[in-house]
Amino acid sequence: MSEQVITSREKVEQHLIKQKARAVDMDNTACMYRDELGRMCAAGCLIPDDLYTPNLERRAVNLLVADGRGDIFPDDISIDELKHWQNYHDGVAQVTPTGETLWSYRRWIEGNEAHHPTLFKQALAAHYDNAKVAA
């Protein structure tokens, strides 16, 4: 029996559904890749334990990449898509790449099923997978 390969996109979705809580600092003022309670954000769950260090905190995905730390993230997800996942977790007001819906992980945690991680994953997949076909 072969082992099923889980994509980074699916891993983030499954992680956020299972955790159903944001990874934040103790003051609940800033999102963290990994917080003191062991929770991980959308991007943080993709960072291998041996590559994680606390100095990654409080720096957005794109800034880590600009500083030469893009190697901590898997190759099967673009940095642009990962940034969308990070914004979704962090509560940054955002629209899908196609300009459709405002998404918020926090809204889903509070009970708004229209913001479910699976729906967000589907919107991102539709955009990024169609962009690959068009290229």
Buried (B, 14 or more C-beta within 10 A) or exposed (E): EEEEEEEBBBBBBBBBEEBEEBBBEEEEEEBBBBBEEEBBBBBBBBBEEEEBEEEBBEEBBBEBBEEEBBEBBEEEBBBBBBBBBBBBBBBBEBEBBEEEBEBBBBBBBEEEEEBBBBBBBBBBBBBBEEBEEEE
